[in-house]
Amino acid sequence: MTATDPTAVPADPELLAEREALHEARAALRRMREEVDATELLFGDAAKDKVTDAALRRGRERRLAALADIPGAPLYFGRLDFEPGTVFLDEDAADGGPAPVRRPSDEPDRIHIGRRHVHDGRGRPVVLDWRAPVSIAYYQASPSERMAVRVRRRYGFGTVTGPDGQPGSVLTAFEDEDLLVGADAPEASLGSELLNSEIERPRTGPMRDIVATIQPEQDALVRAPLGTTLCVQGAPGTGKTAVGLHRIAFLLYSERERLSRSGVAIIGPNRSFLSYIRDVLPALGEVDVHQTTVHELLTRDLSERLRPAQGWVRRTEAPEAARTKGSAVMAEVLRRDLWAHLRSPEETVMVRRGSRRWRLYPEDVRPLLDELAARGVAYGSGRELLSHRMAHAILTLMEAEGEVCDDRTHAQVRRDPAVRAAVTALWPKVEPLRLVLGLLTDPERLARAAGGLLTPEEQQALLLPGKPRGPRTAKWSEEDLALVDEAAALIERPSGLGHVVVDEAQDLSPMQCRAVGRRAGAGSLTVLGDIAQGTSPSAARNWSTLMEHLGKPTGHLHTLDRGYRVPAQIIDFAARLLPTIAPLPPTAPDRPRPEASGFRSHPFAPVAVRRSPGALRLLPAAGEIAPALARGCREALRGEGSVGLIAADHQLPALREALAAEGVDAPLLGGTGTDTARLVAVPASLAKGLEFDAVVVAEPAAIVEAEERGANRLYVVLTRAVSTLHVVHARPLPAELA
Ligand SMILES: Nc1ncnc2c1ncn2[C@@H]1O[C@H](COP(=O)(O)OP(=O)(O)OP(=O)(O)O)[C@@H](O)[C@H]1O
């Protein structure tokens, strides 16, 4: 059944009962929150020391945040009727009460599925967390594989503004799927009215969670065990980002203890993207996930003292240089350069103890040094170990002469100025920034390290411009910072997080992949991306190579191909670019697509789950583009929800001015007020990962010409719309789209 006016009092008694049940569940959540709130005084008395007290306070704040009843995010979204006895013991029925009541033998075991577990005052579950094992059936049960489910109910919600002016949600509809009778409609859930209306619900501000409508193929990825590294190739709008975020929430639920010690991070392409996804995890009750970019990862540990006033990145590499600098061979160049710092022992090391002198001759030290250099230890640890080995060698001499030695003697000899001076001379301390600076400003040194690996021209392209005197004055690029990170890891092995999700991974260079892979350490990764959306000079051409660079060559590759965001008309238009932007190697493993032909059979093309008439509008402009663009924006604004105006970065400022002259205000993405503005101007380079109800694309030809992989960029730009795409062009469209 459906009801459209959220404020109307429904005549259907079942809908009324559902609203009442939801009301009670929310009251139960409020009580749980009040209980946590009331714990403050208790632990304030119990824990006398400040550190424990602060930790308890933080834990309490986290629990309170996790128990927030988020306005606009319904507490539960579904219900399952299981065969009796599947979930509850007979006496333990959901509505049992203190004195167990035996239920009629055929009454189903009924549970509500929601964002978090909620129990009533007596500890009985009112809502089960969507991540609990029993909830799997909500996402996976089908008429052919019922998982003991009889009926699946999905709820629909409408938004109302409460007396406090805040948006709230009202249960307006439910849709029952009787799995006992629906065996001949296996795809019923895909056609679900509620799924479509959830996708098409107008957007205002950041991304929403999809917890109510996760689809079976997405759910399988979300719930993969923590130890599994996944690589997900997915066409635009197939839900990769959503899967990554929900997977984090799932892992934090199922492995909370392990992950709260080791940490979890999601890495996105830029700050605009992170801002776009910022609300999803908190809405799922997870507030402790590090959301970051590769750039932030690479600069976070760089010396604050040396931080250049203008920020670390002051230069963009030319594509060819970016590719060379980003290539994995640079790891070997750096390794050679670092280890070339070792010196061969030439001097005798003499340690005085009382009246006696103990000597290590060069031929004594050389084998120690050689053994350590060959052992594969980190450079910094090797330095430490050398001092230990030298002290040990001296203690051996002392003991041979009858001296009594213990750990204290060892420590004293290690710290002896002669030993320390020898270690410094033989195994000098190296600082990563200075190492890379030295290497990239000294052609002869670079030639020594890169001999046989890079051509003289490639080496020349690596050098930093100007004659920087130190790390502060150097003009670093994004690629240089990945080299610094590699150097830092060669000197000291970093510790890793428990799980890292990396989105838009296709754009990472091999060196950036290594940096990200190190963050996952012994943990696992979820790698999300789309080869066809690769726009960086080093963008990956296949996943297996990228997974090797990430250090997880055995990760499982999965493909998501059901496109939820983009209607078929738009995707058919954009997919004409695929043969150009993602040519298939002759040996590419192709998926069978018997129903498709031409570009639709391309393995990276999505299968749209929705069609919407009039979704694609081509608006050729005669002469100046601005008036047509203004018309396109006005038309897009006539629909509901968000509108993105996307243009080549270099054209956007002038276009915004021209639009303003036409009376259309398009604030720049990320500027003040853009969270609430309906129309936002987006540089093409920042469109990746974002979406809008309607998109107006200005001058596709200019987007293609703006960069080396401009056609890939255009594909990204054309696939951002949920409802309508307006393509405004004064110049001819690129050949594939004409
Ligand atoms: N199961 C679902 N239920 C409802 N909405 C969904 C579902 N799956 C995806 N969507 C919606 O489709 C849109 C696209 O999802 P998402 O951004 O995760 O896709 P993506 O694969 O990362 O896309 P892109 O590669 O273009 O960045 C989002 O609005 C998301 O909420």
The ligand as an SDF file (V2000), in Angstrom:
LIG
                    3D

 31 33  0  0  0  0  0  0  0  0999 V2000
   20.7960    0.0510   -2.9020 N   0  0  0  0  0  0  0  0  0  0  0  0
   20.5740    1.3320   -3.0900 C   0  0  0  0  0  0  0  0  0  0  0  0
   19.4710    1.9290   -2.6200 N   0  0  0  0  0  0  0  0  0  0  0  0
   19.2430    3.2500   -2.8020 C   0  0  0  0  0  0  0  0  0  0  0  0
   20.0970    4.0450   -3.4150 N   0  0  0  0  0  0  0  0  0  0  0  0
   21.2150    3.5050   -3.8900 C   0  0  0  0  0  0  0  0  0  0  0  0
   21.5120    2.1310   -3.7680 C   0  0  0  0  0  0  0  0  0  0  0  0
   22.7160    1.8920   -4.3280 N   0  0  0  0  0  0  0  0  0  0  0  0
   23.1530    3.0680   -4.7850 C   0  0  0  0  0  0  0  0  0  0  0  0
   22.2530    4.0300   -4.5240 N   0  0  0  0  0  0  0  0  0  0  0  0
   22.3470    5.4290   -4.8170 C   0  0  0  0  0  0  0  0  0  0  0  0
   22.9440    5.5790   -6.0670 O   0  0  0  0  0  0  0  0  0  0  0  0
   23.7880    6.6950   -6.0320 C   0  0  0  0  0  0  0  0  0  0  0  0
   25.1540    6.2830   -6.4360 C   0  0  0  0  0  0  0  0  0  0  0  0
   25.8010    5.6180   -5.4080 O   0  0  0  0  0  0  0  0  0  0  0  0
   27.3600    5.7750   -5.1830 P   0  0  0  0  0  0  0  0  0  0  0  0
   27.7660    7.1980   -5.1680 O   0  0  0  0  0  0  0  0  0  0  0  0
   27.7260    4.9180   -4.0340 O   0  0  0  0  0  0  0  0  0  0  0  0
   27.8700    5.1200   -6.5370 O   0  0  0  0  0  0  0  0  0  0  0  0
   29.3320    4.9700   -7.0950 P   0  0  0  0  0  0  0  0  0  0  0  0
   29.4080    3.6270   -7.7010 O   0  0  0  0  0  0  0  0  0  0  0  0
   30.3320    5.2970   -6.0370 O   0  0  0  0  0  0  0  0  0  0  0  0
   29.3290    6.0500   -8.2270 O   0  0  0  0  0  0  0  0  0  0  0  0
   30.5230    6.8460   -8.9410 P   0  0  0  0  0  0  0  0  0  0  0  0
   31.5240    5.8560   -9.4620 O   0  0  0  0  0  0  0  0  0  0  0  0
   29.8500    7.5410  -10.0420 O   0  0  0  0  0  0  0  0  0  0  0  0
   31.0850    7.7690   -7.9250 O   0  0  0  0  0  0  0  0  0  0  0  0
   23.7120    7.2820   -4.6200 C   0  0  0  0  0  0  0  0  0  0  0  0
   22.7240    8.2680   -4.5760 O   0  0  0  0  0  0  0  0  0  0  0  0
   23.2830    6.1330   -3.8100 C   0  0  0  0  0  0  0  0  0  0  0  0
   22.6330    6.5560   -2.6680 O   0  0  0  0  0  0  0  0  0  0  0  0
  1  2  1  0
  2  3  1  0
  2  7  2  0
  3  4  2  0
  4  5  1  0
  5  6  2  0
  6  7  1  0
  6 10  1  0
  7  8  1  0
  8  9  2  0
  9 10  1  0
 10 11  1  0
 11 12  1  0
 11 30  1  0
 12 13  1  0
 13 14  1  0
 13 28  1  0
 14 15  1  0
 15 16  1  0
 16 17  2  0
 16 18  1  0
 16 19  1  0
 19 20  1  0
 20 21  2  0
 20 22  1  0
 20 23  1  0
 23 24  1  0
 24 25  2  0
 24 26  1  0
 24 27  1  0
 28 29  1  0
 28 30  1  0
 30 31  1  0
M  END
$$$$
